[in-house]
Amino acid sequence: MKIAIIGSAGQLGRDLASRLPGDVVSFTRAHADITDRMATAQLLMAHSTDVVVNCAAYNLVDHAESDPNPAFAVNAWAVRNLAKICRQIDAKFVHLSSDYVFGLDRACTTPLTESDAPGPLSVYGTSKLAGEYMVQTFAPQHLIVRTCGLYGAHGVGGKGGNFIQTMLKLARAGKEISVVNDQRCTPSFTVDVADAIATLIENKAQGIVHVVNGGDTTWHDLAAEAFRIAKVSAKLNPTSSAAYAAPAHRPDYSVLSTAKLTSLGVPALQDWRDALAAYLAG
């Protein structure tokens, strides 16, 4: 089996490369501009690809509110390109999506399943949901993996570091930190997510599957736990989403159920606290 990873320079792409079964070829943005359908098709056909894993995404959530075009270009129209290419070359398309496709149901308090109706609150979330529809429409063989708040050893280059890295950097600089405490989700370790995706591919899973660590937390409590584990003193204050006033609205509750994941033969991912400890242990 020949597997191509698009967006292989990112934190999830790098962890996937060493875990996927078969012969893996990795493409960064320098190798593959997925907004160019013709060039991308030629690249994938040249490698006789059986499975295409798309880790590429535009994830500047707040910037997308003032300029939606880059988000839709990468998260929707380029995904349409890849889906059509996969249909053309008879390859399976594995696409990474986000918990931000949810959020409209603010009264939700139980983990969201794959069959729950989406309702994004932001341009970014809407672009990711549009990408899911492109996959479902144009790629007969597909697996859509929704995950949440990824963090890994390789960081997020385009955003200047993942959330954990940013929090630790601010704390060590003696900065006073305010973090929202009214958004519940399950930030997830890229190593755990990559292992689960590899197993899903081996098991020939199809459709939409949620892949996150166990349990749930708020961003404030995640930061507090990171400081505790790292033994870093921090001036950490809870705040509300309304007070923080980010340009893009985030879901109040986007905890994803992994019941379908385990039903497909993938062991439940470890609790978010254990995952965070493993990440910080390096």
C-alpha positions in Angstrom: 0.0 0.0 0.0 1.3 3.4 -1.0 0.2 6.3 1.3 0.8 10.0 0.6 0.7 12.5 3.4 -0.2 16.1 2.4 0.9 18.6 4.9 3.6 16.4 6.3 5.6 19.2 7.9 2.9 19.9 10.5 2.8 18.4 14.0 0.3 15.7 13.1 1.8 15.0 9.7 5.2 14.3 11.1 3.9 11.9 13.7 1.8 10.1 11.1 4.7 9.6 8.8 6.4 7.1 11.1 3.2 5.3 12.1 1.3 4.6 8.9 1.4 1.2 7.4 2.9 0.5 3.9 5.1 2.8 1.8 4.7 6.4 2.9 5.6 9.4 0.8 5.5 12.9 2.5 4.6 16.1 0.8 5.0 19.6 2.3 3.6 22.8 1.0 6.8 23.2 -1.1 6.1 19.9 -2.8 2.3 20.2 -3.3 0.2 23.3 -3.7 -3.2 21.6 -3.2 -4.9 24.7 -4.6 -3.4 23.7 -7.9 -5.5 20.7 -8.9 -3.5 19.8 -12.1 -0.1 19.8 -10.4 -1.4 17.9 -7.4 -3.0 15.3 -9.6 0.3 14.8 -11.5 2.2 14.4 -8.3 -0.1 11.8 -6.8 -0.4 9.9 -10.0 3.3 9.8 -10.4 3.6 8.0 -7.1 0.8 5.5 -7.8 -0.9 6.5 -4.5 -3.5 4.1 -2.9 -4.3 6.4 0.1 -4.1 10.1 0.4 -4.0 11.6 3.9 -4.7 15.3 4.0 -3.2 17.1 7.1 -3.0 20.5 5.3 -5.2 23.2 6.7 -5.6 26.9 7.1 -6.1 27.3 10.9 -5.7 31.0 11.6 -9.1 31.0 13.1 -9.4 34.7 14.0 -7.8 36.0 10.8 -10.4 34.0 8.8 -13.2 36.2 10.2 -11.8 39.3 8.4 -10.5 37.5 5.4 -12.4 34.2 4.6 -10.8 33.6 1.2 -7.6 31.8 2.4 -9.6 29.5 4.8 -12.0 28.4 2.0 -9.2 28.1 -0.6 -7.4 25.6 1.6 -10.1 24.0 3.7 -12.8 23.7 1.1 -11.8 24.3 -2.5 -8.4 22.5 -2.3 -10.1 19.6 -0.5 -12.5 19.4 -3.4 -9.5 19.1 -5.7 -8.0 16.3 -3.6 -11.3 14.5 -3.4 -11.8 14.6 -7.2 -8.2 13.4 -7.7 -8.7 10.5 -5.3 -11.8 9.5 -7.3 -9.9 9.8 -10.5 -7.0 7.6 -9.4 -9.2 5.2 -7.3 -7.4 6.2 -4.0 -8.9 6.4 -0.5 -9.1 9.9 0.8 -8.4 10.4 4.6 -9.1 14.0 5.6 -8.6 15.7 8.9 -11.4 17.9 10.2 -12.2 19.7 13.4 -14.5 20.0 16.4 -15.2 23.5 15.3 -17.8 22.2 12.8 -20.0 22.1 16.0 -21.0 24.9 18.4 -24.4 26.2 17.3 -26.1 24.0 19.9 -25.0 25.9 23.0 -27.1 23.8 25.3 -25.2 20.6 24.5 -23.6 18.9 27.5 -23.0 15.4 26.3 -20.2 14.2 24.0 -21.1 14.8 20.4 -21.4 11.9 18.0 -20.6 11.6 14.3 -24.4 11.7 13.6 -25.1 14.9 15.5 -25.9 17.9 13.3 -23.0 20.3 12.8 -23.4 24.0 13.3 -20.2 26.0 13.1 -19.9 29.5 14.7 -16.9 30.8 12.8 -15.7 31.2 9.2 -13.0 28.7 10.0 -15.5 26.1 11.3 -17.7 26.7 8.2 -14.7 26.2 5.9 -13.9 22.9 7.6 -17.5 21.7 7.3 -17.5 22.7 3.7 -14.4 20.6 3.2 -16.2 17.6 4.8 -19.0 18.0 2.3 -16.5 18.1 -0.5 -15.0 14.8 0.6 -18.4 13.1 1.0 -19.6 14.4 -2.4 -16.5 13.7 -4.6 -14.5 10.9 -2.9 -16.4 7.6 -2.9 -13.7 6.0 -0.7 -13.2 8.3 2.3 -12.5 8.6 6.0 -13.0 12.0 7.7 -11.3 12.2 11.1 -12.5 15.0 13.4 -10.1 15.9 16.2 -9.6 18.8 18.6 -6.9 21.2 19.9 -3.9 19.2 18.6 -0.5 19.6 20.2 2.7 17.7 19.5 6.4 17.8 19.7 6.8 19.6 16.4 4.6 22.6 17.2 2.5 24.7 14.8 4.9 26.6 12.7 2.5 29.0 11.1 0.9 30.0 14.4 4.2 30.3 16.3 3.7 27.2 18.6 0.9 25.2 20.0 -1.2 26.2 23.0 0.9 24.3 25.5 4.2 25.8 24.2 2.7 29.3 24.2 1.4 29.0 27.8 4.7 27.7 29.1 6.6 30.4 27.3 4.4 33.1 28.8 4.6 31.7 32.3 8.4 31.4 32.2 8.6 35.0 31.1 6.6 36.0 34.2 3.6 37.2 32.2 0.2 37.4 33.8 -2.0 35.0 31.8 -5.8 35.0 31.3 -7.3 31.9 29.7 -11.0 31.2 28.9 -12.7 28.8 31.3 -16.1 28.4 29.6 -15.2 26.3 26.5 -15.2 22.6 27.1 -13.4 20.3 24.7 -10.6 17.6 24.6 -7.3 18.9 23.4 -5.4 15.9 21.9 -1.8 14.7 21.6 -0.7 14.2 18.0 1.1 10.9 18.8 -2.1 9.3 20.1 -4.2 10.7 17.2 -1.6 9.4 14.7 -1.6 5.9 16.2 -5.4 5.8 16.0 -5.5 7.1 12.4 -3.0 4.4 11.4 -5.2 1.7 12.9 -8.3 3.1 11.2 -6.5 3.0 7.9 -5.3 -0.6 8.5 -8.9 -1.5 9.5 -10.3 0.1 6.3 -12.6 2.4 8.2 -15.0 4.6 6.3 -17.1 7.7 6.9 -16.7 10.2 9.8 -14.8 9.2 13.0 -14.0 11.2 16.0 -10.5 10.8 17.3 -9.6 12.6 20.6 -8.0 11.8 23.9 -10.3 10.8 26.8 -12.2 13.1 29.1 -12.7 16.8 28.7 -11.5 20.1 30.1 -11.3 23.9 29.6 -8.4 25.8 28.1 -7.8 27.4 31.5 -7.7 24.0 33.3 -5.4 22.6 30.5 -3.0 25.4 31.1 -3.1 24.9 34.9 -2.4 21.2 34.5 0.5 21.9 32.1 2.0 24.3 34.7 1.5 21.7 37.5 3.2 18.9 35.5 6.0 21.2 34.3 6.5 22.6 37.8 6.2 26.2 36.5 4.8 29.0 38.6 2.3 31.1 36.7 0.0 34.1 37.2 -3.0 32.3 35.7 -6.5 33.8 35.7 -9.8 32.4 34.4 -11.8 34.6 32.0 -14.9 34.2 29.9 -15.2 34.0 26.1 -17.2 37.2 26.2 -14.5 39.0 28.1 -11.7 37.7 25.9 -13.6 38.9 22.9 -11.7 37.0 20.1 -12.9 37.8 16.6 -14.1 34.3 16.0 -16.7 32.6 18.1 -15.6 29.2 19.5 -17.9 26.4 20.6 -18.9 26.5 24.3 -19.0 22.6 24.2 -17.3 20.5 21.6 -16.4 17.3 23.5 -16.4 14.5 20.9 -17.6 11.0 21.6 -15.2 8.2 20.6 -17.7 5.4 20.9 -17.6 4.9 17.1 -13.8 4.8 17.2 -13.7 2.0 19.7 -16.4 0.1 17.8 -14.1 0.1 14.8 -11.4 -1.8 16.7 -9.3 1.1 17.8 -8.4 1.2 21.6 -9.7 4.3 23.4 -7.1 7.0 23.6 -5.6 7.8 27.0 -7.1 10.5 29.2 -6.1 14.0 28.3 -4.1 14.4 31.6 -2.0 11.3 30.9 -1.5 12.5 27.3 -0.4 15.9 28.4 2.1 14.3 30.9 3.5 12.1 28.1 3.9 15.1 25.9 5.7 17.2 28.5 7.9 14.2 29.4 9.2 14.5 25.9 
